[in-house]
């Protein structure tokens, strides 16, 4: 009888940790599925990829009426290219960094307050930027699937940029140069879809942004000024989606 009693006691103690371990998981984590060894987001794997972004616009031949005047001609673009890589330190958790280049160009011919001051200007602006962005990426296996994952990426972006602006009103031309540093902390939730074996298409949006910028401005090679500003953004911008191709190995 004592042997039977001891066996029952061991069974009870063996099952107790299992119950408590399940009890420790709560909320969203309790519904996540386990990551298998042959999955792309398993511990010890790498990820790498690239992101391209292009926003381009151009006005037609007719003047565009605005509140204080007209825009006769307007064209410009913003282009960003970046590469990134990371390593899965745990299942579904990767650390890595992004490096990239961005360029912005604007050419606009407009008039302001024609009935009062009749101010007409032709303005050009071009800027170049280089950035590095360490990140922590956490994938969430909500479905028991090897093809669809949700993820959240937390990152700190450090960017150096420089640019020049030229303004011509028909009588005088002015040039303004600027260069500065920008620090941006962001949280970007998104969706990852495996389109091929180990190749995924990912898209994300910005949820939280804390940005701090320091800029030095030089006008006509003479006067100089410094500008420091901070931006806190809690909005989700659905018009600024990021699209990436990611390869896991």
NUKOL-349117 format. One record per residue (C-alpha): z, y, x; residue in one letter; chain. Coordinates in Angstrom, 2 decimals, always signed. Each point is the difference from the previous one (the first is absolute). Example, Ala and Ser with C-alpha at 12.3 -4.5 7.8 and 13.67 -1.06 7.14 Angstrom:
2
{lumfi {+7.80 -4.50 +12.30} a A}
{lumfi {-0.66 +3.44 +1.37} s A}
end
This chain:
249
{lumfi {+0.00 +0.00 +0.00} x A}
{lumfi {+0.73 +2.31 +2.84} x A}
{lumfi {-3.48 -0.55 +1.41} x A}
{lumfi {-1.60 +0.82 -3.32} x A}
{lumfi {+2.09 +3.12 -0.33} x A}
{lumfi {-1.03 +1.13 +3.50} x A}
{lumfi {-3.68 -0.48 -0.83} x A}
{lumfi {+0.32 +2.12 -3.10} x A}
{lumfi {+1.75 +2.68 +1.97} x A}
{lumfi {-2.77 +0.14 +2.64} x A}
{lumfi {-2.69 +0.22 -2.67} x A}
{lumfi {+1.73 +2.93 -1.60} x A}
{lumfi {+0.37 +1.86 +3.27} x A}
{lumfi {-3.63 -0.74 +0.89} x A}
{lumfi {-1.33 +1.52 -3.20} x A}
{lumfi {+2.26 +3.03 +0.00} x A}
{lumfi {-1.84 +1.92 +2.80} x A}
{lumfi {-3.31 -0.63 -1.72} x A}
{lumfi {+1.24 +1.61 -3.18} x A}
{lumfi {+1.56 +2.91 +1.84} x A}
{lumfi {-3.14 +0.60 +2.06} x A}
{lumfi {-2.05 +0.27 -3.20} x A}
{lumfi {+2.62 +2.29 -1.44} x A}
{lumfi {-0.26 +2.35 +2.99} x A}
{lumfi {-3.65 +0.76 -0.80} x A}
{lumfi {-0.35 +2.48 -2.79} x A}
{lumfi {-2.47 +2.43 -1.51} x A}
{lumfi {-3.57 -0.12 +1.28} x A}
{lumfi {+0.79 -2.21 +3.00} x A}
{lumfi {+1.13 -2.83 -2.29} x A}
{lumfi {-3.54 -0.20 -1.39} x A}
{lumfi {-1.83 -0.10 +3.35} x A}
{lumfi {-1.67 -3.20 +1.13} x A}
{lumfi {+0.53 -1.56 +3.41} x A}
{lumfi {-2.58 +0.62 +2.74} x A}
{lumfi {-1.65 -3.17 +1.30} x A}
{lumfi {-0.65 -0.62 +3.68} x A}
{lumfi {-3.78 +0.11 -0.37} x A}
{lumfi {-0.03 +3.35 -1.86} x A}
{lumfi {-1.34 +3.19 +1.53} x A}
{lumfi {+3.33 +1.84 -0.33} x A}
{lumfi {+2.09 -2.71 +1.68} x A}
{lumfi {+2.37 +0.89 +2.86} x A}
{lumfi {-1.73 +0.10 +3.40} x A}
{lumfi {-3.44 +1.03 -1.30} x A}
{lumfi {-1.84 +3.21 +0.86} x A}
{lumfi {-1.95 +2.46 -2.14} x A}
{lumfi {-2.66 +2.48 +1.01} x A}
{lumfi {-2.50 +2.17 -1.81} x A}
{lumfi {-1.70 +3.35 -0.53} x A}
{lumfi {-0.05 +2.77 -2.59} x A}
{lumfi {-2.82 +2.47 -0.64} x A}
{lumfi {+0.31 +3.02 -2.30} x A}
{lumfi {-2.71 +2.54 -0.86} x A}
{lumfi {+0.21 +2.85 -2.50} x A}
{lumfi {-3.16 +2.11 -0.23} x A}
{lumfi {-1.10 +2.78 -2.33} x A}
{lumfi {-2.83 +2.48 -0.44} x A}
{lumfi {-0.78 +2.69 -2.57} x A}
{lumfi {-3.33 +0.32 -1.80} x A}
{lumfi {-2.41 +2.95 +0.20} x A}
{lumfi {+1.64 +1.92 -2.84} x A}
{lumfi {+3.02 +2.17 +0.69} x A}
{lumfi {+3.33 -1.46 -1.02} x A}
{lumfi {+2.14 +2.45 -1.97} x A}
{lumfi {+3.67 +0.11 +0.88} x A}
{lumfi {+2.78 +2.19 -1.35} x A}
{lumfi {-0.33 +2.78 +2.59} x A}
{lumfi {-3.66 -0.32 +1.01} x A}
{lumfi {-2.88 -2.37 +0.78} x A}
{lumfi {-0.69 -2.77 +2.48} x A}
{lumfi {-3.65 +0.08 +1.08} x A}
{lumfi {+0.07 -2.89 +2.43} x A}
{lumfi {+2.61 -2.61 +0.87} x A}
{lumfi {-0.14 -3.22 +1.93} x A}
{lumfi {+2.45 -2.02 +2.00} x A}
{lumfi {+1.56 -3.34 +0.75} x A}
{lumfi {+3.15 -1.71 +1.21} x A}
{lumfi {-0.38 -3.16 +2.06} x A}
{lumfi {+2.71 -2.34 +1.28} x A}
{lumfi {-0.34 -3.20 +2.03} x A}
{lumfi {+2.93 -2.13 +1.13} x A}
{lumfi {+0.79 -3.39 +1.45} x A}
{lumfi {+3.27 -1.87 -0.31} x A}
{lumfi {+1.80 -3.15 +1.03} x A}
{lumfi {+3.31 -1.73 -0.68} x A}
{lumfi {+2.14 -3.07 +0.55} x A}
{lumfi {+2.01 -1.97 -2.59} x A}
{lumfi {+3.56 -0.09 +1.31} x A}
{lumfi {+1.06 -1.88 -3.15} x A}
{lumfi {-1.76 -1.54 -2.97} x A}
{lumfi {-1.79 +2.81 -1.86} x A}
{lumfi {+1.43 +2.73 +2.29} x A}
{lumfi {-2.17 +1.57 +2.70} x A}
{lumfi {+0.42 +2.86 +2.46} x A}
{lumfi {-2.92 +1.82 +1.60} x A}
{lumfi {-1.78 +3.29 +0.55} x A}
{lumfi {-3.10 +1.92 -1.02} x A}
{lumfi {-2.08 +2.31 +2.22} x A}
{lumfi {-2.79 +2.19 -1.27} x A}
{lumfi {-2.18 +3.08 -0.01} x A}
{lumfi {-0.74 +2.52 -2.76} x A}
{lumfi {-2.50 +2.84 -0.34} x A}
{lumfi {-0.41 +2.72 -2.64} x A}
{lumfi {-2.95 +2.38 -0.41} x A}
{lumfi {-0.46 +2.75 -2.62} x A}
{lumfi {-2.85 +2.54 -0.37} x A}
{lumfi {+0.32 +2.45 -2.90} x A}
{lumfi {-1.77 +3.22 -1.06} x A}
{lumfi {+1.84 +1.92 -2.73} x A}
{lumfi {+0.88 +3.37 -1.51} x A}
{lumfi {+3.29 +1.29 -1.41} x A}
{lumfi {+0.67 +2.84 -2.44} x A}
{lumfi {-3.62 +1.20 -0.23} x A}
{lumfi {+0.81 +2.69 -2.58} x A}
{lumfi {+2.90 +1.42 +2.05} x A}
{lumfi {-0.28 -0.67 +3.74} x A}
{lumfi {-3.23 -2.02 +0.24} x A}
{lumfi {+1.27 -2.15 +2.84} x A}
{lumfi {-2.58 -2.47 +1.29} x A}
{lumfi {+0.67 -2.48 +2.77} x A}
{lumfi {-1.54 -2.97 +1.73} x A}
{lumfi {+2.67 -2.31 +1.38} x A}
{lumfi {-0.16 -3.13 +2.15} x A}
{lumfi {+2.86 -2.25 +0.96} x A}
{lumfi {+0.16 -3.15 +2.13} x A}
{lumfi {+3.03 -1.97 +1.18} x A}
{lumfi {+0.69 -3.23 +1.91} x A}
{lumfi {+3.14 -2.10 +0.00} x A}
{lumfi {+1.39 -3.03 +1.82} x A}
{lumfi {+2.95 -2.01 -1.27} x A}
{lumfi {+2.24 -3.02 +0.61} x A}
{lumfi {+1.95 -1.60 -2.84} x A}
{lumfi {+2.63 -2.76 +0.50} x A}
{lumfi {+0.68 -1.97 -3.18} x A}
{lumfi {+2.11 -2.71 -1.62} x A}
{lumfi {-1.89 -2.06 -2.58} x A}
{lumfi {+1.66 -2.27 -2.54} x A}
{lumfi {-2.12 -2.37 -2.10} x A}
{lumfi {+1.32 -1.22 -3.37} x A}
{lumfi {-1.16 -3.42 -1.18} x A}
{lumfi {+0.52 +0.57 -3.71} x A}
{lumfi {-2.52 -2.69 -1.03} x A}
{lumfi {-0.21 -3.55 +1.34} x A}
{lumfi {-3.36 +0.85 +1.56} x A}
{lumfi {-1.53 +0.25 +3.45} x A}
{lumfi {-2.48 +2.70 -1.02} x A}
{lumfi {+1.96 +2.80 -1.72} x A}
{lumfi {+2.98 +1.84 +1.48} x A}
{lumfi {+1.75 +3.26 -0.70} x A}
{lumfi {+1.29 +1.96 +2.99} x A}
{lumfi {+1.84 +3.12 +1.04} x A}
{lumfi {-0.63 +1.87 +3.24} x A}
{lumfi {+2.50 +2.44 +1.46} x A}
{lumfi {-1.33 +2.10 +2.86} x A}
{lumfi {+0.50 +3.05 +2.20} x A}
{lumfi {-3.18 +1.88 +0.93} x A}
{lumfi {-0.23 +2.33 +3.01} x A}
{lumfi {-3.21 +2.05 +0.19} x A}
{lumfi {-1.38 +2.64 +2.38} x A}
{lumfi {-2.83 +2.17 -1.34} x A}
{lumfi {-2.02 +3.03 +1.03} x A}
{lumfi {-2.59 +2.07 -1.83} x A}
{lumfi {-1.99 +3.20 -0.15} x A}
{lumfi {-0.91 +2.26 -2.92} x A}
{lumfi {-2.77 +2.62 +0.04} x A}
{lumfi {-0.37 +2.75 -2.61} x A}
{lumfi {-3.02 +2.33 -0.30} x A}
{lumfi {-0.12 +2.81 -2.60} x A}
{lumfi {-3.33 +1.46 +1.22} x A}
{lumfi {+1.65 +2.70 +2.10} x A}
{lumfi {+2.66 -1.74 +2.05} x A}
{lumfi {+0.58 -3.54 +1.17} x A}
{lumfi {+3.48 -1.45 +0.51} x A}
{lumfi {+1.06 -3.25 +1.61} x A}
{lumfi {+3.29 -1.78 -0.44} x A}
{lumfi {+1.16 -2.97 +2.08} x A}
{lumfi {+2.92 -2.24 -0.84} x A}
{lumfi {+1.68 -3.10 +1.36} x A}
{lumfi {+3.20 -1.76 -0.90} x A}
{lumfi {+2.01 -3.12 -0.72} x A}
{lumfi {+0.72 -1.72 -3.31} x A}
{lumfi {+2.67 -2.62 -0.72} x A}
{lumfi {-0.27 -1.92 -3.25} x A}
{lumfi {+2.27 -2.69 -1.45} x A}
{lumfi {-1.51 -1.98 -2.85} x A}
{lumfi {+0.48 -3.00 -2.30} x A}
{lumfi {-3.25 -1.64 -1.13} x A}
{lumfi {+0.04 -2.87 -2.54} x A}
{lumfi {-3.20 -1.96 -0.45} x A}
{lumfi {-1.87 -3.20 -0.79} x A}
{lumfi {-1.53 -2.57 +2.38} x A}
{lumfi {-2.75 -2.41 -1.13} x A}
{lumfi {-1.31 -2.76 +2.26} x A}
{lumfi {-3.79 +0.09 -0.43} x A}
{lumfi {-0.67 -2.61 +2.73} x A}
{lumfi {+2.13 -2.32 +2.08} x A}
{lumfi {+2.33 +2.32 +1.98} x A}
{lumfi {-1.98 +3.13 -1.04} x A}
{lumfi {+1.56 +2.32 -2.57} x A}
{lumfi {-0.92 +3.17 -1.86} x A}
{lumfi {+2.96 +2.37 -0.40} x A}
{lumfi {+0.52 +3.22 -1.92} x A}
{lumfi {+3.08 +2.22 -0.18} x A}
{lumfi {+1.26 +3.35 -1.33} x A}
{lumfi {+2.51 +2.50 +1.33} x A}
{lumfi {+3.31 -0.02 -1.84} x A}
{lumfi {+2.32 +2.13 +2.14} x A}
{lumfi {-0.93 +2.48 +2.69} x A}
{lumfi {+2.15 +2.14 +2.28} x A}
{lumfi {-2.13 +2.18 +2.25} x A}
{lumfi {+0.90 +2.50 +2.72} x A}
{lumfi {-2.61 +2.04 +1.88} x A}
{lumfi {+0.08 +2.46 +2.89} x A}
{lumfi {-3.13 +2.09 +0.66} x A}
{lumfi {-1.02 +2.70 +2.46} x A}
{lumfi {-2.71 +2.44 -1.13} x A}
{lumfi {-2.14 +2.28 +2.19} x A}
{lumfi {-2.18 +2.72 -1.54} x A}
{lumfi {-2.98 +1.42 +1.94} x A}
{lumfi {+1.58 -1.13 +3.27} x A}
{lumfi {+2.72 +2.64 -0.31} x A}
{lumfi {+2.78 -0.22 -2.57} x A}
{lumfi {+1.98 -3.21 -0.29} x A}
{lumfi {+2.39 -1.34 -2.58} x A}
{lumfi {+1.98 -3.16 -0.69} x A}
{lumfi {+0.38 -1.72 -3.35} x A}
{lumfi {+2.54 -2.68 -0.92} x A}
{lumfi {-0.01 -1.55 -3.48} x A}
{lumfi {+1.39 -3.07 -1.75} x A}
{lumfi {-1.36 -1.84 -3.04} x A}
{lumfi {+1.80 -2.47 -2.26} x A}
{lumfi {-2.32 -1.91 -2.35} x A}
{lumfi {+1.28 -2.54 -2.56} x A}
{lumfi {-3.27 -0.28 -1.93} x A}
{lumfi {-2.41 -2.93 -0.15} x A}
{lumfi {-3.52 +1.22 +0.76} x A}
{lumfi {-2.43 -2.48 -1.58} x A}
{lumfi {-2.95 +2.00 +1.34} x A}
{lumfi {+1.04 -0.70 +3.60} x A}
{lumfi {-0.22 -3.77 +0.22} x A}
{lumfi {-0.17 -1.73 +3.38} x A}
{lumfi {-2.30 -3.01 +0.41} x A}
{lumfi {+0.22 -2.38 +2.97} x A}
{lumfi {-1.40 -3.29 +1.24} x A}
{lumfi {+2.71 -2.13 +1.62} x A}
{lumfi {-0.40 -3.15 +2.06} x A}
{lumfi {+2.92 -2.43 +0.52} x A}
{lumfi {+0.20 -2.45 +2.89} x A}
end
